[in-house]
Amino acid sequence: MSERRKIEIFSAGCPACDETVQMVNAIACPSCDVEVLDMR
């Protein structure tokens, strides 16, 4: 049985944040839940 992993990204909505979110989504494992938290 595989456990779900949670990845939290704290984002300010800047271009660097958007690029990081895209990169994390691309490399996240199938058992990872990626959540973007808007810090604005």
Secondary structure as the mmCIF struct_conf table of DSSP 4:
data_model
#
loop_
_struct_conf.conf_type_id
_struct_conf.id
_struct_conf.beg_label_comp_id
_struct_conf.beg_label_asym_id
_struct_conf.beg_label_seq_id
_struct_conf.end_label_comp_id
_struct_conf.end_label_asym_id
_struct_conf.end_label_seq_id
HELX_LH_PP_P HELX_LH_PP_P1 SER A 2 ARG A 4
STRN STRN1 ARG A 5 SER A 11
BEND BEND1 GLY A 13 GLY A 13
HELX_RH_AL_P HELX_RH_AL_P1 PRO A 15 ILE A 27
TURN_TY1_P TURN_TY1_P1 PRO A 30 SER A 31
STRN STRN2 CYS A 32 ASP A 38
#
